[in-house]
C-alpha cells in the first residue's frame, strides 16, 4: 500500500512516504508541526505520487507535544477525509511497548517526556504492562529507563533510547493496520494525560 506516516509527538515533526509498503522518502527537517503540509507536498512531488494514490495516513496521536499532536492529527484527518481513505492512529506508549520487546530485560521501565520535569512511564514485569503514570523524573533517578527523547533528562536518569521516527511508525502501522485503521475520523482523538497519567477526553 501507499501511505504517509507522520510522527508529531515532539515539537520537531517528521514524515515518511511509503510506496508498496516500502519507505521511499523521509523528511526529518520540520522544525515545527506547521511545516508538515509543505513537507508532505515535497515528498509527494519528489516521488511523482499524487495524493489520490494514497491508501491511508498513519499518525502518532500522543502522548507527546500538545501542539504537535493536535496539528499532526488535524492534517492527517483532513487528508484522509478528503480522499475517503482510512487513518491509522498510533499511541506513543503502545509503540514504545511493542518496541521494548526487542530489549533483553524481562522487567523494565518505559518512559516518555511529559511537561516540565515530568515523565510518563509504565513498567513491564514478566511481560505484563502496568498502567501509565506521570511522575517527577527525579523519583526514577535510581532506575534504568528505556524510552524515546529522554536526552532532556540526561543529567537526572540512567536511560537507553528507543528510536521513534515516522519511518518506524510507518512500519508499525503496516504490522497493525487491520487492528488500528478506521474511517471514522470523529472517533480518532489525541491522547493527553493528566497529572496522574489518566487520559483526558479532548
C-alpha positions in Angstrom: 0.0 0.0 0.0 1.0 3.6 -0.5 0.8 5.9 2.6 2.2 8.8 4.5 3.4 8.3 8.1 3.6 11.3 10.4 5.4 11.5 13.8 4.4 14.7 15.6 4.8 13.8 19.2 7.6 16.3 19.7 8.0 19.9 18.6 10.1 18.7 15.7 7.8 16.7 13.5 8.9 14.3 10.7 7.2 12.4 7.9 7.8 9.4 5.7 6.3 8.3 2.4 5.8 4.6 1.8 5.1 3.1 -1.7 4.1 -0.6 -1.8 4.8 -0.7 1.9 8.5 0.4 1.4 9.8 3.7 2.8 11.0 5.7 -0.2 11.3 9.1 1.3 11.9 10.7 4.7 11.6 14.3 5.7 13.1 15.0 9.1 13.6 18.7 8.9 10.2 20.0 10.1 11.3 22.5 12.8 7.7 22.5 14.0 4.4 20.9 13.0 3.3 23.9 10.9 5.8 22.8 8.3 4.1 19.4 7.8 1.9 20.4 4.8 4.9 21.7 2.8 6.9 18.6 3.8 4.2 16.3 2.6 3.9 18.1 -0.7 7.7 17.9 -1.2 7.8 14.1 -0.5 4.9 13.5 -2.9 6.4 15.6 -5.7 9.9 14.0 -5.2 8.4 10.6 -5.9 5.9 11.6 -8.6 3.0 10.5 -6.5 -0.5 12.1 -6.3 -2.4 12.3 -3.1 -5.2 10.3 -4.7 -2.8 7.4 -4.9 -2.5 7.1 -1.1 -4.3 4.2 0.6 -4.1 5.6 4.2 -2.5 8.0 6.6 -0.6 6.9 9.7 -0.1 9.3 12.6 1.0 9.4 16.2 -1.7 10.7 18.5 0.2 11.0 21.7 1.1 11.3 24.5 3.5 14.0 23.5 3.7 17.6 22.4 0.2 19.2 22.7 0.7 21.4 19.6 2.5 18.8 17.5 -0.1 16.1 18.2 -3.1 18.5 17.5 -1.6 19.8 14.2 -0.4 16.4 13.0 -3.7 14.7 13.7 -5.7 17.6 12.1 -3.7 17.4 8.9 -4.0 13.6 8.8 -7.7 13.7 9.4 -8.1 16.4 6.7 -6.2 14.4 4.1 -7.9 11.1 5.0 -11.4 12.6 5.0 -10.9 14.4 1.6 -9.7 11.2 0.0 -12.1 8.9 1.8 -9.2 6.7 3.0 -8.5 5.3 6.5 -6.4 6.8 9.2 -4.1 4.7 11.4 -3.8 6.4 14.8 -0.8 5.2 16.8 -0.5 5.7 20.6 3.1 6.6 21.5 3.2 4.4 24.6 1.8 1.4 22.7 4.5 1.8 20.1 7.2 2.0 22.8 5.8 -1.1 24.5 6.0 -3.1 21.3 9.5 -1.8 20.5 10.6 -2.6 24.0 10.0 -6.3 23.3 13.4 -6.2 21.5 15.1 -5.3 24.8 16.6 -8.3 26.6 15.4 -7.3 30.1 12.2 -9.0 31.0 11.4 -6.4 33.7 11.8 -2.8 32.6 10.5 0.7 32.8 9.4 2.5 29.6 9.2 6.3 29.6 8.5 9.4 27.5 8.8 13.1 28.4 5.7 14.9 29.6 5.7 18.6 30.6 8.5 20.2 32.6 10.3 17.6 34.6 7.5 15.1 34.4 7.9 11.6 32.8 5.1 9.4 31.5 6.0 5.8 32.2 4.8 2.3 32.7 6.6 -0.8 34.0 6.8 -4.2 32.4 7.1 -7.1 34.8 7.2 -10.7 33.4 6.0 -9.3 30.1 2.9 -7.7 31.7 2.4 -3.9 31.2 1.2 -1.6 34.0 -1.0 1.4 33.7 0.6 4.7 32.6 1.8 7.0 35.4 3.1 10.6 35.4 5.8 11.4 37.9 8.7 13.8 38.6 11.7 12.3 36.8 13.8 12.6 39.9 11.7 9.9 41.5 13.2 7.5 39.0 16.8 8.6 39.2 17.9 5.2 40.6 16.1 3.2 37.8 17.2 2.4 34.3 14.7 3.9 31.9 14.1 2.8 28.3 12.2 5.3 26.1 12.2 8.0 23.4 13.5 11.6 23.6 14.9 11.1 27.1 18.1 13.1 26.4 16.5 16.1 28.1 16.8 14.2 31.4 20.4 13.0 30.8 21.7 14.6 34.0 19.0 13.0 36.1 18.3 9.5 35.0 20.1 6.5 33.6 18.4 5.8 30.3 18.7 4.0 26.9 16.9 5.4 23.9 14.2 3.5 21.9 14.2 5.0 18.5 10.9 6.6 17.3 10.5 8.1 13.9 8.0 8.4 11.1 9.6 5.5 9.3 9.3 3.2 12.3 5.8 4.5 12.9 5.0 3.6 9.3 6.4 0.0 9.7 4.3 -0.3 12.9 1.2 0.8 11.0 1.7 -1.9 8.4 2.0 -4.6 11.1 -1.1 -3.3 12.9 -3.2 -2.0 10.1 -6.1 -4.4 10.4 -6.5 -3.6 14.1 -5.9 0.1 14.1 -7.2 1.5 10.8 -10.5 3.4 10.8 -12.6 5.6 8.5 -14.5 7.1 11.5 -12.5 10.3 11.8 -14.7 11.7 14.6 -13.6 8.8 16.9 -9.9 9.5 16.5 -8.8 11.8 19.3 -5.4 13.0 20.6 -4.1 11.3 23.7 -3.5 13.8 26.5 -2.7 12.7 30.1 -3.4 14.5 33.4 -1.1 14.7 36.4 -1.8 11.1 37.3 -1.4 9.6 33.8 -5.1 9.3 33.2 -6.3 10.1 29.7 -8.1 13.4 29.3 -11.0 13.4 26.9 -10.3 16.3 24.5 
